[in-house]
Amino acid sequence: MAAALGHWLVYGPLWAIFLFLCLGLIGSALIGSFLRRRRTLRRGPDAKDEKSDQEGYIVSAVMGLLALLVGFTFALAIDRFDTRRERVLDEANAIGTTYLRAQLLREPHRARVSNLLVEYTDNRVALGEEPPGERQNRMLAENERLLTDLWTATVAAFPTIQSYDFSSSFLETMNQMIDMDAARQTARGAHVPPQVFIVLFLYQFITAGVLGYVLAGDRGRRTAAFLLFLFAVSLILVIDIDRPATGTIRESQEPMLRLQASLRSQPPQIFDRFNEPAPAAPPASR
């Protein structure tokens, strides 16, 4: 049940989740109101307007605990959102550093690694904005192929730089860039545990029942409806933040977009403009 709910919360349409939540809240509030009227009828017409002094404390306690649960879940979702946002910046920095250090390689290794990094960046940008589906699966397969090609090109280039001091730092940045792929995939797959949402849904329904039971009359019903609507919108916001691939609130791809533009504007040849030309060969003696 928890796994099915988790899959629905991540991939189901938000409007359907909001509709289910609203219908559940309305149904719970109607049940609470029915129980209140039934109790009043049992006690007779003289007790119709009787209210317990403890009802106000009960409502305050229930609403306070609901606010605490929603705030706790919101903090969990925001923490995962911040992690995904930081991973984008870390990956952009790792790819950019690897590209710059690749300019120290000899040809044809420099051009090969540079072109692969540009292709890899383009694919990562597209993959970060692509929703789940067949197209995303093809992009993931292309991502794995490019990583394999990048490491294969690094293996081929390593003998030419093995004697230089920067060889270890080049391998380090290449490894870091490859590791960031797994880090970003892990961050995008991390969600608020579905058990937390199960408890939150149940408690919202219970709260709706309590409000329906305590808040009688037209004014009370309007107040209860307004409060329940606010909590429903808050929960939908939390669910939206927790959906990195299908939600409307996603981590910004701006660092990767700036990197993509930078790589396209700085081909390997641009780093040769300060190299001194090779000395001309002396004329042949006659």
C-alpha positions as YAML, in Angstrom:
chain: A
units: angstrom
residues:
- id: 1
  name: MET
  ca: [0.00, 0.00, 0.00]
- id: 2
  name: ALA
  ca: [2.77, 2.42, 0.92]
- id: 3
  name: ALA
  ca: [4.65, 1.68, -2.31]
- id: 4
  name: ALA
  ca: [1.53, 2.16, -4.43]
- id: 5
  name: LEU
  ca: [0.71, 5.43, -2.67]
- id: 6
  name: GLY
  ca: [4.30, 6.63, -3.11]
- id: 7
  name: HIS
  ca: [4.19, 5.88, -6.84]
- id: 8
  name: TRP
  ca: [0.85, 7.69, -7.19]
- id: 9
  name: LEU
  ca: [2.09, 10.74, -5.30]
- id: 10
  name: VAL
  ca: [5.18, 10.97, -7.53]
- id: 11
  name: TYR
  ca: [3.64, 10.19, -10.94]
- id: 12
  name: GLY
  ca: [-0.10, 10.79, -10.52]
- id: 13
  name: PRO
  ca: [-1.66, 14.07, -11.73]
- id: 14
  name: LEU
  ca: [-1.71, 16.77, -9.08]
- id: 15
  name: TRP
  ca: [-5.31, 17.68, -9.82]
- id: 16
  name: ALA
  ca: [-6.39, 14.09, -9.09]
- id: 17
  name: ILE
  ca: [-4.51, 14.11, -5.77]
- id: 18
  name: PHE
  ca: [-6.05, 17.46, -4.84]
- id: 19
  name: LEU
  ca: [-9.52, 16.22, -5.80]
- id: 20
  name: PHE
  ca: [-9.08, 13.06, -3.73]
- id: 21
  name: LEU
  ca: [-7.89, 15.12, -0.77]
- id: 22
  name: CYS
  ca: [-10.79, 17.57, -1.01]
- id: 23
  name: LEU
  ca: [-13.37, 14.81, -1.32]
- id: 24
  name: GLY
  ca: [-11.87, 13.01, 1.66]
- id: 25
  name: LEU
  ca: [-11.89, 16.19, 3.75]
- id: 26
  name: ILE
  ca: [-15.48, 17.01, 2.80]
- id: 27
  name: GLY
  ca: [-16.59, 13.46, 3.55]
- id: 28
  name: SER
  ca: [-14.85, 13.47, 6.92]
- id: 29
  name: ALA
  ca: [-16.35, 16.86, 7.82]
- id: 30
  name: LEU
  ca: [-19.84, 15.63, 6.88]
- id: 31
  name: ILE
  ca: [-19.37, 12.55, 9.06]
- id: 32
  name: GLY
  ca: [-18.33, 14.77, 11.97]
- id: 33
  name: SER
  ca: [-21.34, 17.04, 11.41]
- id: 34
  name: PHE
  ca: [-23.66, 14.01, 11.26]
- id: 35
  name: LEU
  ca: [-22.30, 12.69, 14.54]
- id: 36
  name: ARG
  ca: [-22.85, 16.12, 16.11]
- id: 37
  name: ARG
  ca: [-26.47, 16.29, 14.98]
- id: 38
  name: ARG
  ca: [-27.05, 12.73, 16.13]
- id: 39
  name: ARG
  ca: [-25.68, 13.56, 19.57]
- id: 40
  name: THR
  ca: [-27.84, 16.68, 19.76]
- id: 41
  name: LEU
  ca: [-30.98, 14.75, 18.85]
- id: 42
  name: ARG
  ca: [-30.24, 12.15, 21.49]
- id: 43
  name: ARG
  ca: [-29.85, 14.78, 24.17]
- id: 44
  name: GLY
  ca: [-33.01, 16.63, 23.18]
- id: 45
  name: PRO
  ca: [-33.76, 20.12, 21.86]
- id: 46
  name: ASP
  ca: [-32.69, 21.82, 25.10]
- id: 47
  name: ALA
  ca: [-29.11, 20.75, 24.55]
- id: 48
  name: LYS
  ca: [-29.01, 21.83, 20.92]
- id: 49
  name: ASP
  ca: [-26.78, 24.84, 21.43]
- id: 50
  name: GLU
  ca: [-24.81, 23.42, 24.33]
- id: 51
  name: LYS
  ca: [-21.07, 23.51, 23.83]
- id: 52
  name: SER
  ca: [-18.35, 22.08, 25.96]
- id: 53
  name: ASP
  ca: [-15.60, 24.40, 27.15]
- id: 54
  name: GLN
  ca: [-13.12, 21.72, 26.17]
- id: 55
  name: GLU
  ca: [-14.08, 21.78, 22.49]
- id: 56
  name: GLY
  ca: [-12.07, 24.94, 21.86]
- id: 57
  name: TYR
  ca: [-8.98, 23.35, 23.39]
- id: 58
  name: ILE
  ca: [-9.53, 20.20, 21.34]
- id: 59
  name: VAL
  ca: [-9.76, 22.16, 18.09]
- id: 60
  name: SER
  ca: [-6.64, 24.18, 18.94]
- id: 61
  name: ALA
  ca: [-4.67, 21.03, 19.81]
- id: 62
  name: VAL
  ca: [-5.78, 19.17, 16.68]
- id: 63
  name: MET
  ca: [-5.03, 22.10, 14.37]
- id: 64
  name: GLY
  ca: [-1.69, 22.75, 16.07]
- id: 65
  name: LEU
  ca: [-0.59, 19.16, 15.63]
- id: 66
  name: LEU
  ca: [-1.72, 19.18, 11.99]
- id: 67
  name: ALA
  ca: [0.29, 22.35, 11.38]
- id: 68
  name: LEU
  ca: [3.30, 20.67, 12.98]
- id: 69
  name: LEU
  ca: [2.97, 17.58, 10.77]
- id: 70
  name: VAL
  ca: [2.58, 19.66, 7.60]
- id: 71
  name: GLY
  ca: [5.57, 21.81, 8.58]
- id: 72
  name: PHE
  ca: [7.68, 18.73, 9.30]
- id: 73
  name: THR
  ca: [6.81, 17.20, 5.92]
- id: 74
  name: PHE
  ca: [7.45, 20.52, 4.18]
- id: 75
  name: ALA
  ca: [10.92, 20.66, 5.77]
- id: 76
  name: LEU
  ca: [11.66, 17.14, 4.47]
- id: 77
  name: ALA
  ca: [10.60, 18.06, 0.94]
- id: 78
  name: ILE
  ca: [12.55, 21.34, 0.96]
- id: 79
  name: ASP
  ca: [15.68, 19.54, 2.20]
- id: 80
  name: ARG
  ca: [15.51, 17.16, -0.76]
- id: 81
  name: PHE
  ca: [14.82, 20.04, -3.14]
- id: 82
  name: ASP
  ca: [17.90, 21.92, -1.89]
- id: 83
  name: THR
  ca: [20.00, 18.78, -2.31]
- id: 84
  name: ARG
  ca: [18.89, 18.42, -5.93]
- id: 85
  name: ARG
  ca: [19.61, 22.11, -6.57]
- id: 86
  name: GLU
  ca: [23.11, 21.82, -5.11]
- id: 87
  name: ARG
  ca: [23.81, 18.71, -7.17]
- id: 88
  name: VAL
  ca: [23.11, 20.67, -10.37]
- id: 89
  name: LEU
  ca: [25.70, 23.30, -9.43]
- id: 90
  name: ASP
  ca: [28.23, 20.67, -8.33]
- id: 91
  name: GLU
  ca: [27.87, 18.79, -11.60]
- id: 92
  name: ALA
  ca: [28.22, 21.95, -13.68]
- id: 93
  name: ASN
  ca: [31.42, 22.83, -11.81]
- id: 94
  name: ALA
  ca: [32.81, 19.30, -12.24]
- id: 95
  name: ILE
  ca: [32.14, 19.24, -16.00]
- id: 96
  name: GLY
  ca: [33.54, 22.75, -16.47]
- id: 97
  name: THR
  ca: [36.74, 21.93, -14.56]
- id: 98
  name: THR
  ca: [37.19, 18.69, -16.51]
- id: 99
  name: TYR
  ca: [36.75, 20.55, -19.80]
- id: 100
  name: LEU
  ca: [39.39, 23.14, -18.89]
- id: 101
  name: ARG
  ca: [41.90, 20.51, -17.78]
- id: 102
  name: ALA
  ca: [41.23, 18.52, -20.95]
- id: 103
  name: GLN
  ca: [42.76, 21.40, -22.91]
- id: 104
  name: LEU
  ca: [46.16, 20.34, -21.54]
- id: 105
  name: LEU
  ca: [45.95, 17.02, -23.38]
- id: 106
  name: ARG
  ca: [47.71, 16.39, -26.64]
- id: 107
  name: GLU
  ca: [45.84, 15.94, -29.87]
- id: 108
  name: PRO
  ca: [43.80, 13.99, -30.83]
- id: 109
  name: HIS
  ca: [42.89, 13.31, -27.19]
- id: 110
  name: ARG
  ca: [42.07, 16.95, -26.44]
- id: 111
  name: ALA
  ca: [39.52, 17.29, -29.23]
- id: 112
  name: ARG
  ca: [38.00, 13.87, -28.52]
- id: 113
  name: VAL
  ca: [37.49, 14.47, -24.79]
- id: 114
  name: SER
  ca: [36.27, 18.04, -25.35]
- id: 115
  name: ASN
  ca: [33.67, 16.97, -27.91]
- id: 116
  name: LEU
  ca: [32.45, 14.18, -25.65]
- id: 117
  name: LEU
  ca: [32.08, 16.61, -22.76]
- id: 118
  name: VAL
  ca: [30.00, 18.95, -24.94]
- id: 119
  name: GLU
  ca: [27.74, 16.04, -26.00]
- id: 120
  name: TYR
  ca: [27.48, 14.88, -22.41]
- id: 121
  name: THR
  ca: [26.48, 18.35, -21.21]
- id: 122
  name: ASP
  ca: [23.82, 18.69, -23.90]
- id: 123
  name: ASN
  ca: [22.35, 15.34, -22.92]
- id: 124
  name: ARG
  ca: [22.42, 16.19, -19.19]
- id: 125
  name: VAL
  ca: [20.57, 19.47, -19.81]
- id: 126
  name: ALA
  ca: [17.89, 17.72, -21.86]
- id: 127
  name: LEU
  ca: [17.66, 14.88, -19.34]
- id: 128
  name: GLY
  ca: [17.16, 17.29, -16.44]
- id: 129
  name: GLU
  ca: [14.03, 18.70, -18.08]
- id: 130
  name: GLU
  ca: [12.58, 15.51, -19.58]
- id: 131
  name: PRO
  ca: [9.61, 13.84, -17.80]
- id: 132
  name: PRO
  ca: [9.58, 10.08, -17.25]
- id: 133
  name: GLY
  ca: [8.87, 8.05, -20.36]
- id: 134
  name: GLU
  ca: [10.42, 6.29, -23.31]
- id: 135
  name: ARG
  ca: [12.33, 9.38, -24.41]
- id: 136
  name: GLN
  ca: [13.88, 9.72, -20.95]
- id: 137
  name: ASN
  ca: [14.93, 6.07, -21.03]
- id: 138
  name: ARG
  ca: [16.73, 6.66, -24.33]
- id: 139
  name: MET
  ca: [18.46, 9.70, -22.84]
- id: 140
  name: LEU
  ca: [19.57, 7.64, -19.85]
- id: 141
  name: ALA
  ca: [21.02, 5.00, -22.17]
- id: 142
  name: GLU
  ca: [22.82, 7.73, -24.13]
- id: 143
  name: ASN
  ca: [24.10, 9.13, -20.83]
- id: 144
  name: GLU
  ca: [25.66, 5.78, -19.91]
- id: 145
  name: ARG
  ca: [27.22, 5.46, -23.36]
- id: 146
  name: LEU
  ca: [28.80, 8.91, -23.13]
- id: 147
  name: LEU
  ca: [30.21, 8.15, -19.67]
- id: 148
  name: THR
  ca: [31.76, 4.97, -21.01]
- id: 149
  name: ASP
  ca: [33.23, 6.84, -23.99]
- id: 150
  name: LEU
  ca: [34.62, 9.55, -21.72]
- id: 151
  name: TRP
  ca: [36.42, 7.06, -19.52]
- id: 152
  name: THR
  ca: [37.64, 5.14, -22.59]
- id: 153
  name: ALA
  ca: [39.05, 8.39, -24.00]
- id: 154
  name: THR
  ca: [40.68, 9.11, -20.64]
- id: 155
  name: VAL
  ca: [42.33, 5.69, -20.62]
- id: 156
  name: ALA
  ca: [43.66, 6.31, -24.12]
- id: 157
  name: ALA
  ca: [45.00, 9.76, -23.18]
- id: 158
  name: PHE
  ca: [46.55, 8.80, -19.86]
- id: 159
  name: PRO
  ca: [49.86, 7.39, -21.22]
- id: 160
  name: THR
  ca: [50.57, 10.77, -22.83]
- id: 161
  name: ILE
  ca: [50.15, 12.67, -19.52]
- id: 162
  name: GLN
  ca: [51.30, 10.06, -17.04]
- id: 163
  name: SER
  ca: [54.63, 11.78, -16.49]
- id: 164
  name: TYR
  ca: [53.05, 15.20, -15.83]
- id: 165
  name: ASP
  ca: [51.99, 16.48, -12.41]
- id: 166
  name: PHE
  ca: [48.49, 17.40, -13.54]
- id: 167
  name: SER
  ca: [47.63, 13.83, -14.59]
- id: 168
  name: SER
  ca: [46.28, 12.93, -11.15]
- id: 169
  name: SER
  ca: [44.14, 16.10, -10.93]
- id: 170
  name: PHE
  ca: [42.70, 15.41, -14.39]
- id: 171
  name: LEU
  ca: [41.73, 11.88, -13.35]
- id: 172
  name: GLU
  ca: [40.27, 13.25, -10.12]
- id: 173
  name: THR
  ca: [37.97, 15.73, -11.88]
- id: 174
  name: MET
  ca: [36.93, 13.10, -14.42]
- id: 175
  name: ASN
  ca: [36.06, 10.70, -11.60]
- id: 176
  name: GLN
  ca: [34.20, 13.44, -9.76]
- id: 177
  name: MET
  ca: [32.17, 14.23, -12.86]
- id: 178
  name: ILE
  ca: [31.24, 10.56, -13.29]
- id: 179
  name: ASP
  ca: [30.33, 10.31, -9.61]
- id: 180
  name: MET
  ca: [28.04, 13.32, -9.92]
- id: 181
  name: ASP
  ca: [25.90, 11.38, -12.36]
- id: 182
  name: ALA
  ca: [25.09, 8.82, -9.67]
- id: 183
  name: ALA
  ca: [24.70, 11.56, -7.06]
- id: 184
  name: ARG
  ca: [22.12, 13.43, -9.14]
- id: 185
  name: GLN
  ca: [20.18, 10.28, -9.96]
- id: 186
  name: THR
  ca: [20.11, 9.36, -6.28]
- id: 187
  name: ALA
  ca: [18.98, 12.86, -5.28]
- id: 188
  name: ARG
  ca: [16.17, 12.84, -7.86]
- id: 189
  name: GLY
  ca: [15.02, 9.45, -6.61]
- id: 190
  name: ALA
  ca: [14.89, 10.54, -2.96]
- id: 191
  name: HIS
  ca: [11.36, 11.40, -1.83]
- id: 192
  name: VAL
  ca: [9.52, 11.96, 1.41]
- id: 193
  name: PRO
  ca: [8.67, 8.44, 2.70]
- id: 194
  name: PRO
  ca: [5.11, 7.48, 1.66]
- id: 195
  name: GLN
  ca: [4.40, 6.43, 5.26]
- id: 196
  name: VAL
  ca: [4.70, 10.10, 6.24]
- id: 197
  name: PHE
  ca: [2.06, 11.05, 3.67]
- id: 198
  name: ILE
  ca: [-0.20, 8.21, 4.83]
- id: 199
  name: VAL
  ca: [-0.11, 9.56, 8.39]
- id: 200
  name: LEU
  ca: [-0.62, 13.11, 7.12]
- id: 201
  name: PHE
  ca: [-3.60, 12.17, 4.96]
- id: 202
  name: LEU
  ca: [-5.24, 10.23, 7.79]
- id: 203
  name: TYR
  ca: [-4.67, 13.04, 10.26]
- id: 204
  name: GLN
  ca: [-6.11, 15.60, 7.84]
- id: 205
  name: PHE
  ca: [-9.24, 13.48, 7.50]
- id: 206
  name: ILE
  ca: [-9.48, 13.14, 11.28]
- id: 207
  name: THR
  ca: [-9.04, 16.89, 11.67]
- id: 208
  name: ALA
  ca: [-11.81, 17.48, 9.14]
- id: 209
  name: GLY
  ca: [-14.08, 15.19, 11.16]
- id: 210
  name: VAL
  ca: [-13.27, 17.05, 14.39]
- id: 211
  name: LEU
  ca: [-13.99, 20.42, 12.77]
- id: 212
  name: GLY
  ca: [-17.22, 19.13, 11.31]
- id: 213
  name: TYR
  ca: [-18.23, 17.91, 14.74]
- id: 214
  name: VAL
  ca: [-17.26, 21.03, 16.71]
- id: 215
  name: LEU
  ca: [-17.97, 23.93, 14.33]
- id: 216
  name: ALA
  ca: [-21.72, 24.04, 13.90]
- id: 217
  name: GLY
  ca: [-23.84, 26.52, 11.98]
- id: 218
  name: ASP
  ca: [-23.19, 28.28, 8.68]
- id: 219
  name: ARG
  ca: [-20.37, 30.41, 10.07]
- id: 220
  name: GLY
  ca: [-18.68, 27.39, 11.63]
- id: 221
  name: ARG
  ca: [-18.93, 25.42, 8.42]
- id: 222
  name: ARG
  ca: [-17.44, 28.28, 6.40]
- id: 223
  name: THR
  ca: [-14.57, 28.57, 8.87]
- id: 224
  name: ALA
  ca: [-13.92, 24.83, 8.76]
- id: 225
  name: ALA
  ca: [-14.02, 24.79, 4.95]
- id: 226
  name: PHE
  ca: [-11.53, 27.67, 4.76]
- id: 227
  name: LEU
  ca: [-9.10, 26.02, 7.20]
- id: 228
  name: LEU
  ca: [-9.30, 22.66, 5.47]
- id: 229
  name: PHE
  ca: [-8.73, 24.29, 2.08]
- id: 230
  name: LEU
  ca: [-5.58, 25.99, 3.36]
- id: 231
  name: PHE
  ca: [-4.18, 22.73, 4.72]
- id: 232
  name: ALA
  ca: [-5.09, 20.90, 1.50]
- id: 233
  name: VAL
  ca: [-3.24, 23.50, -0.60]
- id: 234
  name: SER
  ca: [-0.25, 23.27, 1.76]
- id: 235
  name: LEU
  ca: [-0.12, 19.50, 1.36]
- id: 236
  name: ILE
  ca: [-0.36, 19.73, -2.43]
- id: 237
  name: LEU
  ca: [2.53, 22.21, -2.36]
- id: 238
  name: VAL
  ca: [4.62, 19.71, -0.38]
- id: 239
  name: ILE
  ca: [3.78, 16.93, -2.85]
- id: 240
  name: ASP
  ca: [4.65, 19.18, -5.79]
- id: 241
  name: ILE
  ca: [8.07, 20.05, -4.33]
- id: 242
  name: ASP
  ca: [8.71, 16.34, -3.75]
- id: 243
  name: ARG
  ca: [8.23, 15.52, -7.46]
- id: 244
  name: PRO
  ca: [11.54, 16.40, -9.20]
- id: 245
  name: ALA
  ca: [10.58, 14.93, -12.58]
- id: 246
  name: THR
  ca: [6.80, 15.49, -12.80]
- id: 247
  name: GLY
  ca: [6.08, 18.45, -10.53]
- id: 248
  name: THR
  ca: [5.77, 22.11, -11.43]
- id: 249
  name: ILE
  ca: [8.41, 23.17, -8.88]
- id: 250
  name: ARG
  ca: [11.77, 21.81, -10.02]
- id: 251
  name: GLU
  ca: [15.38, 22.61, -9.32]
- id: 252
  name: SER
  ca: [16.80, 25.24, -11.64]
- id: 253
  name: GLN
  ca: [18.98, 24.03, -14.52]
- id: 254
  name: GLU
  ca: [20.56, 27.48, -14.88]
- id: 255
  name: PRO
  ca: [24.11, 26.38, -13.89]
- id: 256
  name: MET
  ca: [24.03, 23.64, -16.53]
- id: 257
  name: LEU
  ca: [22.59, 26.03, -19.13]
- id: 258
  name: ARG
  ca: [25.36, 28.56, -18.47]
- id: 259
  name: LEU
  ca: [27.93, 25.77, -18.74]
- id: 260
  name: GLN
  ca: [26.40, 24.61, -22.01]
- id: 261
  name: ALA
  ca: [26.65, 28.10, -23.46]
- id: 262
  name: SER
  ca: [30.22, 28.47, -22.20]
- id: 263
  name: LEU
  ca: [31.38, 25.18, -23.76]
- id: 264
  name: ARG
  ca: [29.83, 26.07, -27.10]
- id: 265
  name: SER
  ca: [31.50, 29.49, -27.10]
- id: 266
  name: GLN
  ca: [34.91, 28.08, -26.14]
- id: 267
  name: PRO
  ca: [35.98, 25.32, -28.56]
- id: 268
  name: PRO
  ca: [39.42, 23.79, -27.97]
- id: 269
  name: GLN
  ca: [40.99, 25.98, -30.68]
- id: 270
  name: ILE
  ca: [40.33, 29.14, -28.67]
- id: 271
  name: PHE
  ca: [42.86, 28.05, -26.06]
- id: 272
  name: ASP
  ca: [45.66, 28.00, -28.66]
- id: 273
  name: ARG
  ca: [45.65, 31.72, -29.41]
- id: 274
  name: PHE
  ca: [48.52, 32.53, -27.03]
- id: 275
  name: ASN
  ca: [50.71, 29.64, -28.12]
- id: 276
  name: GLU
  ca: [53.89, 30.71, -29.79]
- id: 277
  name: PRO
  ca: [54.15, 29.59, -33.40]
- id: 278
  name: ALA
  ca: [56.73, 26.98, -34.15]
- id: 279
  name: PRO
  ca: [60.02, 28.48, -35.39]
- id: 280
  name: ALA
  ca: [60.40, 28.46, -39.12]
- id: 281
  name: ALA
  ca: [62.80, 25.93, -40.52]
- id: 282
  name: PRO
  ca: [66.09, 27.46, -41.76]
- id: 283
  name: PRO
  ca: [66.46, 27.66, -45.53]
- id: 284
  name: ALA
  ca: [68.28, 24.77, -47.07]
- id: 285
  name: SER
  ca: [71.89, 25.54, -47.98]
- id: 286
  name: ARG
  ca: [72.87, 25.28, -51.61]
...
